[in-house]
Amino acid sequence: MSGPTALPTPALEDRYPLLAKIQSPADLRALEPKALRAVCDELRDYLIQTVATRGGHFAAGLGTVELTVALHYVYDTPFDRLVWDVGHQAYPHKVLTGRRDQLASIKQKGGLAPFPTRSESDYDTFGVGHSSTSISAALGMAVAASREAHDGAPRRIVAVMGDGAMTAGMAFEALNNAGSLKSDMLVVLNDNDMSISENVGALSNYFARILASRKYAALRETGKKVLAKMPAAWELARRSEAYFKGMVLPGGLFEEMGFNYIGPIDGHDIEVLVRTLRNQRVLKGPQFLHVVTRKGKGYAPAEGDPIKWHGPGPFDPESGTIFKEKALGPSFSQVFGDWLCDVAEHDPKIIGITPAMREGSGMVEFSRRFPDQYFDVAIAEQHAVTFAAGLACEGYKPVVAIYSTFLQRGYDQLVHDVALQNLPVVFALDRAGLVGSDGATHQGAYDISFLRCIPNLVLMAPADENECRQMLYTATTLEGPSAVRYPRGQGAGVAIEREMSALPVGRAEIRRKGQSGLALLVFGTLLDSVAEIAAQLDATLVNMRFIKPLDVALLKEVAQQHRALISIEENAIAGGAGSAVAESLAEANLTTPLHIIGIPDRFIEHGSREDCLADAGLDRASLASQIRSWWTTIAEPSTAETTRKFVDVAR
């Protein structure tokens, strides 16, 4: 793979004379308002040139340039709190808050985090990797601010929602609570849905200026006081205002929830943004500002295809060519997508469901070929799970394609709405294990731990691409819930059999029979990395396949025939598959020494997938070192060690 080189540092002041002077938002606020448009132009170009060198979240940030500049210009950050939602938007925010020269390191090992992170900057007031949390967090901050005494102006709180984040139930729960508490806070809806672009223009901006003006607010409050003495007139006035806004503005819902709605306004008009925000900053109670932006704004390829340019790799900014590594085979997401199309072709009862991850989960082709069997429920994981449960109640076979990290958000529904009722819902858990550059918020490190304790659920971990396909098919033959977990990226290159056959549930397989006395029990795709060391140590290699139900019969047999066992998984050690092995050995009164290798008890930060595996001790070299080191203590024990029972945990 090749790509453009980083922009030389000496060129910064020449190419970006204003941006080069901004080390913090205070420097931005020192500029005259007439300079802001030039700042936006420089910032947008800087994003294009810098992200091109390494890749990263791109289109969303281009769309929030003016909004970010306006917010930091009007609000006294970090004293005033900005809470970002959907962290893809926040690259411009990072540039303006002292991290400009580090932007090229974003998502790289040791570099900037991909999302706002409290430990990285005082300007990152709340960590956000999963969406729809900003209003809840901002409300908590607003309530706290109302209880604190500050010299001078009170602290202001702003939540900045990405448009997709407003589809989640949590956002509306927070809006409902905020409207009833009447706390001083602003919610900004960054709406980049082009279907409402016709609402942006002179008329909308005119209404926004009127409704956000201090004169309007003063007149409104005075009218309230006067009309409060005349209940009938007050009710008529209230209804008239609501009717007027409802006719010309899409804010009736937010008004009914207790917010003063302003907008929609053009999110790329810096002058209008600054003027509106200045007016809203001094208004009391919950405020709502609706801004319309365009993803990829200012870069034609990203404007034309914002999905493709959501998170590109390195690219040539002049031609718009994205540099990609040559794929050696299909990714696990592609394996899933192909399987889903194949099984739906023969079974109209198959329903594919995704919570706004069509591209990432490999469902593009399925959505095109089987539109009546495809449902994107938006960013609403809880709804996705219970929606699937309802379909299953009526005899359909729902398949929920969801990232491991996002299934955490639908856990209650998984337990109560699916498993408790023993409904045949299939969960295709993409990005299980360590995902790499998206970091700690997206690592699929916990699904084995939180799934294997649920009754009725069958949990599978394929070793390769073909086994993934067969396990997915197996899941559709079961009468209860099931989950198949598979990692991001490509597998070992195993040939995929087109014919599908169900695997015997709860049955592991011995891939290699060794003579050394050591048995390696592998759950999932780390089997390929362990195979070579198994051969070198003449160890038995077991592809465990099923975490639940565990193949207890084979486990007992292997434990009785070997001097020691090592379990290996790409999941948290705590409560994971190794824990299941230990529990089974204890229940069978077997004292065969066991060493558990998995993700240690800490969050694994961002980097490449290979970096993350190495950080967790799960890359090939680390696995070989851990296995050899521990096995040496068993194979050649000291006198003191012979009396010990080895139930060890890899750290």
Secondary structure, 3 states (H helix, E strand, C coil): CCCCCCCCHHHHHHHCCCHHHCCCHHHHHCCCHHHHHHHHHHHHHHHHHHHHHHCCCCHHHHHCHHHHHHHHHHCCCCCCEEEECCHHHHHHHHHHHHHHHHHHHCCCCCCCCCCCCCCCCCCCCCCCCCCCCHHHHHHHHHHHHHCCCCCCCCCCEEEEEEHHHHHCHHHHHHHHHHHHHCCCEEEEEEECCHHHHHHCCHHHHHHHHHHHCHHHHHHHHHHHHHHCCCHHHHHHHHHHHHHHHHHHCCCHHHHHCCCEEEEEEECCCHHHHHHHHHHHHCCCCEEEEEEECCCCCCCHHHHHCCCCCCCCCCEECCCCEECCCCCCCCEHHHHHHHHHHHHHHHCCCEEEEECCCCCCCCCHHHHHHCHHHEEECCCCHHHHHHHHHHHHHCCCEEEEEEEHHHHHHHHHHHHHHHHCCCCCCEEEEECCECCCCCCCCCCECCHHHHHCCCCCCEEECCCCHHHHHHHHHHHHCCCCCEEEECCCCECCCCCCCCCCCCCCCCCCEEEECCCCCEEEEEECCCHHHHHHHHHHHCCEEEECCEEECCCHHHHHHHHHHCCEEEEEEEEECCCCHHHHHHHHHHHCCCCCCEEEEEECCCCCCCCCHHHHHHHCCCCHHHHHHHHHHHHHHHHCCCCCHHHCCCEEECC
